[in-house]
Amino acid sequence: MGENNDDGSMKRSAFPLIAGAITTAQVTMALVTKLGSWLTQRGVGRKPLFLTALLSLPIRCFLIILLKDAGDAYLMSTQVLDGVGGGFFALLHSFIVADISFGTGRFNVAMGLTATCFGIGGTLSNFFGQVIVENMGHVASLYGSLLLSCIPTVIFGVFMPETLGLRGKIGDEITRKGATPFVALDG
């Protein structure tokens, strides 16, 4: 969307398209966050919603590769998937960490570690993505993102248990083994 014209001049449509893409993703993210909150209050598990967030990137990459010549408006519409991923991810990350770390006193540590991993992953993704774009083109970079994004999706889908209803069970398990879980005091 942000490419220049064939003569090297900037496309007049670049700024509105980029603004539209950002706005589309942000509005979708806000709506999906609200939807995710509503669904979790009604007992929908965290795993299927988080898996939806993870699946949004490979699906988005696939659609962009498949219909790369469909035009700028089509590319902008794929930002809806970016909003779906971002909205569910932002909402459910803290829920899942809270479910797993409940009663251990390790919530902040777990949030800090996962946030650090996200930062490192985002930095490396941008760096290597740009290197691939410069040397092999946009489509090769999208194939790389597609393949790499399938790895955490499969790992999460296969190995991560549902965490809804898990709160308190880890602390109970620690207590059964003879240790006392750290519990933060209120007030």
C-alpha positions in Angstrom: 0.0 0.0 0.0 2.9 2.3 0.7 4.9 1.6 -2.4 5.8 4.4 -4.8 4.6 4.9 -8.4 6.7 3.4 -11.2 8.5 6.8 -11.7 9.5 6.9 -8.0 7.0 9.5 -6.9 4.9 8.8 -3.9 1.4 7.5 -4.5 -1.3 9.9 -3.6 -3.4 7.1 -2.2 -0.7 5.8 0.2 -1.5 8.0 3.2 -5.3 7.4 3.2 -4.8 3.7 2.6 -2.3 3.4 5.5 -4.5 5.4 7.8 -7.5 3.3 6.8 -5.5 0.1 7.5 -4.5 1.3 10.9 -8.0 2.5 11.8 -9.6 -0.7 10.5 -7.2 -2.8 12.7 -7.8 -0.6 15.8 -11.6 -0.5 15.5 -11.7 -4.3 15.0 -9.4 -4.7 18.0 -11.7 -2.7 20.2 -14.8 -4.6 19.1 -13.0 -8.0 19.4 -11.8 -7.2 22.9 -15.4 -6.4 23.9 -16.6 -9.6 22.2 -13.9 -11.6 24.0 -14.8 -10.2 27.3 -18.5 -11.0 26.7 -17.6 -14.6 25.6 -15.4 -15.3 28.6 -18.0 -14.1 31.0 -20.4 -16.6 29.4 -17.9 -19.5 30.0 -16.2 -19.7 26.6 -12.7 -21.1 27.2 -9.6 -19.1 26.8 -7.9 -21.6 24.6 -10.3 -21.4 21.6 -10.3 -17.6 21.7 -6.5 -17.4 22.1 -6.1 -19.9 19.3 -8.2 -17.7 17.1 -5.8 -14.9 17.8 -2.9 -17.0 16.9 -4.5 -18.3 13.7 -5.3 -14.8 12.5 -1.7 -14.2 11.4 -1.1 -17.3 9.2 -4.6 -16.8 7.7 -3.9 -13.2 7.0 -0.5 -14.0 5.4 -2.1 -16.7 3.2 -4.8 -14.3 2.0 -2.3 -11.6 1.2 -0.1 -14.0 -0.7 -3.1 -15.6 -2.5 -4.7 -12.3 -3.6 -1.7 -10.0 -3.6 -2.8 -8.5 -6.9 -6.4 -7.9 -5.9 -5.7 -4.2 -5.0 -5.1 -1.9 -2.1 -8.6 -2.0 -0.7 -8.4 -5.8 -0.4 -5.0 -5.5 1.4 -6.6 -3.0 3.7 -9.5 -5.4 4.5 -7.0 -8.0 5.7 -6.3 -5.6 8.6 -9.6 -7.0 10.2 -7.6 -10.1 10.9 -4.9 -8.0 12.5 -7.5 -6.5 14.8 -8.9 -9.9 15.6 -5.5 -11.2 16.6 -4.6 -8.1 18.6 -7.9 -7.9 20.4 -8.1 -11.5 21.6 -4.4 -11.6 22.3 -4.4 -8.4 24.4 -7.4 -9.5 26.4 -6.6 -13.2 27.0 -2.8 -12.9 27.6 -3.4 -11.6 31.2 -6.3 -14.0 31.8 -4.2 -17.0 30.9 -1.2 -15.9 32.9 -3.5 -15.2 35.9 -5.1 -18.6 35.5 -1.7 -20.4 35.5 0.0 -18.3 38.2 -2.9 -17.9 40.6 -1.9 -18.4 44.2 1.8 -18.6 43.4 2.7 -14.9 43.8 4.4 -15.1 40.4 1.8 -13.2 38.3 4.0 -10.1 37.8 7.1 -12.2 37.0 5.2 -14.3 34.5 3.7 -11.1 32.8 7.2 -9.5 32.7 8.8 -12.6 31.2 6.1 -13.1 28.6 6.1 -9.4 27.7 9.9 -9.6 27.3 9.5 -12.6 25.0 6.9 -10.7 22.9 9.3 -7.7 22.6 12.2 -9.9 21.5 10.0 -11.8 19.1 8.6 -8.6 17.6 12.0 -7.1 17.2 13.5 -10.2 15.6 10.4 -10.5 13.4 10.7 -7.0 12.1 14.5 -7.3 11.6 14.4 -10.6 9.8 11.3 -9.7 7.8 13.0 -6.5 6.5 16.1 -8.4 5.6 14.0 -10.9 3.6 12.1 -8.1 1.9 15.3 -6.4 0.9 16.9 -9.5 -0.5 14.0 -11.7 -1.7 10.9 -9.5 -1.8 7.6 -9.0 0.0 6.1 -12.3 -1.0 9.0 -14.3 0.4 8.8 -12.4 3.7 5.1 -13.2 3.8 5.8 -16.9 3.2 8.3 -16.7 6.1 5.8 -15.1 8.4 3.2 -17.7 7.4 5.5 -20.6 8.2 6.9 -19.2 11.4 3.4 -18.2 12.7 2.2 -21.8 12.3 4.8 -23.0 14.9 3.3 -21.3 18.0 -0.2 -22.0 16.7 0.5 -25.7 16.6 2.4 -25.8 19.9 -0.4 -23.9 21.7 -3.2 -25.9 20.1 -1.6 -29.3 20.9 0.1 -28.7 24.3 -1.7 -25.9 26.1 -4.5 -27.0 28.3 -7.7 -24.9 28.8 -7.0 -22.5 31.6 -10.5 -21.4 32.3 -11.3 -22.8 35.8 -7.6 -23.5 36.6 -7.3 -20.7 39.1 -6.5 -22.0 42.5 -5.7 -25.6 41.3 -2.0 -24.9 41.0 -1.8 -23.5 44.6 -3.8 -26.5 45.8 -1.3 -28.8 44.0 1.7 -27.0 45.6 0.0 -27.3 49.1 -0.6 -31.1 48.6 3.1 -31.5 47.9 3.9 -30.0 51.3 4.9 -26.5 50.2 3.1 -23.3 51.1 2.2 -21.1 48.1 3.0 -17.4 48.4 -0.3 -15.5 48.6 -0.3 -11.7 48.4 -2.0 -10.0 51.3 -4.7 -7.5 50.5 -4.9 -4.2 52.3 
